[in-house]
Amino acid sequence: MDNVDERETVELLPNNEGAALMDELIQQADSSGCFQKIFNKLFNFGAVFFGVMSVYSLVLAMEVPDHWCHVPGRESTNFSLSEWKNLTLPR
């Protein structure tokens, strides 16, 4: 199996010096440098933030709050809050 992979690489890259140089550059660049760590953190936190924000906006939009508009005049009556709501809220 390894011989097949090596043969395909040799056929694709006739200049083996270029492949060796590329391997050396990749090893020198390293995938755990300061830039990569900062970029990964910013990207991951940004993706999570915007993903959660879009889902949470749906939750907020679908929520029906317990709200009723203030109707003046309750102070001058002796109705309880539930009685006042029954009288003033449309059904």
C-alpha positions in Angstrom: 0.0 0.0 0.0 2.8 2.4 0.8 4.5 1.7 -2.5 1.3 2.7 -4.4 1.1 6.0 -2.5 4.8 6.8 -3.1 4.5 5.9 -6.8 1.5 8.2 -7.2 3.3 11.0 -5.4 6.3 10.5 -7.7 4.1 10.6 -10.8 2.3 13.8 -9.6 5.5 15.5 -8.5 8.3 14.7 -10.9 10.6 16.9 -8.9 11.1 15.1 -5.5 13.2 18.1 -4.2 10.1 20.3 -4.3 8.1 17.7 -2.2 10.9 17.5 0.3 11.1 21.3 0.5 7.3 21.5 1.0 7.4 18.9 3.8 10.2 20.8 5.5 8.3 24.1 5.3 5.1 22.5 6.8 7.2 21.2 9.7 8.7 24.6 10.3 5.4 26.4 10.1 3.8 24.1 12.7 0.1 24.0 13.3 0.2 25.1 16.9 1.6 28.5 16.6 0.4 31.7 18.3 -1.5 32.9 15.2 -3.3 29.5 14.8 -4.3 29.4 18.5 -5.7 33.0 18.4 -7.5 32.4 15.0 -9.0 29.1 16.2 -10.3 30.7 19.5 -11.8 33.7 17.7 -13.4 31.6 15.0 -14.8 29.1 17.4 -16.2 31.6 19.9 -17.5 33.7 17.1 -19.2 30.8 15.4 -20.8 29.7 18.7 -21.9 33.2 19.6 -23.6 33.8 16.2 -25.1 30.3 16.1 -26.6 30.6 19.6 -27.8 34.2 18.9 -29.7 33.1 15.9 -31.4 30.2 17.7 -32.1 32.3 20.8 -33.7 35.0 18.7 -36.3 32.4 17.6 -37.0 31.5 21.2 -37.5 35.2 22.1 -39.7 35.8 19.1 -42.0 32.8 19.8 -42.4 33.6 23.5 -45.8 35.0 24.5 -45.3 37.3 27.6 -47.9 37.6 30.3 -48.7 41.2 29.4 -51.8 43.4 29.3 -52.1 47.1 28.7 -52.9 49.4 31.5 -56.5 50.6 31.5 -56.9 53.7 33.7 -59.7 53.8 36.3 -59.0 50.7 38.4 -57.8 52.9 41.3 -61.3 54.3 41.7 -63.0 50.9 41.9 -62.8 48.0 44.3 -62.3 45.3 41.6 -59.6 42.7 42.1 -56.9 42.4 39.5 -58.4 39.3 38.0 -61.9 40.9 37.9 -60.4 44.0 36.3 -58.7 41.9 33.6 -61.9 40.1 32.9 -63.7 43.3 32.4 -61.2 45.2 30.3 -59.3 42.6 28.2 -60.8 41.7 24.9 -61.7 38.0 24.3 
